[in-house]
Amino acid sequence: MNYRHIYHAGNFADVVKHAVLLTLLAHLRRKPQPFCYLDTHAGIGRYPLASGEARKTLEYRGGIGRLYGASGLPPLLADYVARVGACDPANRGDALAVYPGSPLLAHGALRAQDRAVLMELHPQDAGTLKALFHGDRQVAVHAIDGYQGLKAFLPPKERRGLVLIDPPFEVADEFDRLLAGLQTAYRRWPTGIYALWYPVKDRRDVRRFQERLVKTGIAKLLLAELCLYPDDRPDRFNGCGMVIVNPPWQHDEQLRSLLPQLAARLAEPGNARTRVEWLTPA
């Protein structure tokens, strides 16, 4: 409840998360049937980069700041940057005034037949998010704990869709809560696509989480990680990862192309490491 993403909006972790998110949404758009996007930790939807909070950390400079306005981007990154820019009311083409959260980026990927369910526990942030989408019949915003929302809103009536589980990791047992939330959701909707984001700080915690994921028996677990620094310092934000449950066909190959492209632009030469592999068979 104390976490405020405005301090970190547009940082390297946002870039990785949102670039991967857009590839998943692009897959869902390939079929005419409607889909539902669910976001368990939605935030406020849009973050002004000139705010005192964002300027205090300037984390966006090492993230979207290294991509926005850059020339010669490969297609997946060019699409991501274009969609980020489309969410900026003052889009000047060379500098961003705001960075979009996952709800706003996902909203831009919806077709007329699709919808979004957004959950945010922080009361002030939930109010801001509701105001952002006021009057939009495709979007429902709920001031609710995202893990509880997985019980309330799954399975969706569309029977197709994507769930982003992106907790702030401000509590010590967040990996436990993330695992339990996925298991709850998967029992209710085993055919849905799930994207689980996590930070890489203490590698031992990450390894235990991944081992426990495999032991759940959930099939089709695809791991994607990008680390900017060696993961031998648990006091540092070394990188981040996503586990994709039920990824689209050939999504692993798409990520094996995307992550090195991101690493080349977000990390110092020779420091970054990317990893894309199946935790359980495809």
C-alpha positions, 0 to 999 in steps of 0.5 A: 500500500505504500508503493508509488510507481511514479518514482520508477516509471519508465525504468528498465524494468518497465521497458522489459515488462511492457515490450513483452506485454505488447507482444502477447497482446499482438498475438491475441489480436490475430484472431477475431474473437474478443479477449479480456485483459486483466491487470492485478496491480494496475497503478495510476495508468499514466506517470508524468516524468516532470513530476518531483517524484520521477525527477528525484530518481530519474530512473526513466533515463536508463529505461525509456530514455535510451529508446525514445527518439532513437533511430534504427530500432528493430520492429518490435522495439519500434512498435513499443516506442510508438505505442508509448508515444501515442499515450503521451498527450504532448507527444513531441517525437523526441522527448516524453512528458508522460510514461504509460503504465500497463493499463494504458498501453493495453488499452491502446491494443484493444479492439472494439470487441475486447475489454480490460479489467483493472485492479488497484488496491491503493485507494488514491491510485484507484481513484486516479485510474478510474478518472483516467478511464471515466466513461470508457465502456471497455474498461472496468476499474476495481479498487480491490486487492489484485490477488482477490480479483483473480478469484472474482473475475476469472474466468472471463466471459470471453474465454480468451485473454491475458492476465498480468500479475505485476506486484510491487514486491514491497512485502517479504513474502511476495513470491509466496503470494505470487505463486498462490495467486497464480495457482488460484487463477490457473485452477479457475482458468487453465487456458488463459495466458498469464504474465508474471513479473518479478525483480532479480535481487537475491538470486536464491529467492528467484531460484526457489520461486522458479523451482516451486513453480515447476512443482505446481505441475502447471504446463507450458512455463516460459521464462524470460530474464534480462539482468543489467548487472551480476546477480551477486548483490541482493541489495541491488536491483540487478534485473527482472524476469517474466514467467509466461504461462501458456505462451503463444506459439513461437513466443519463445523465439520472439523473446530470444530476439527481443531481449538481446535487442533490449539488452544492447540498448539498456545495459553497458556493453558486456554487462547484460545477460538474457535468458529465455528457456522453458521451465516446463515443456512446451 
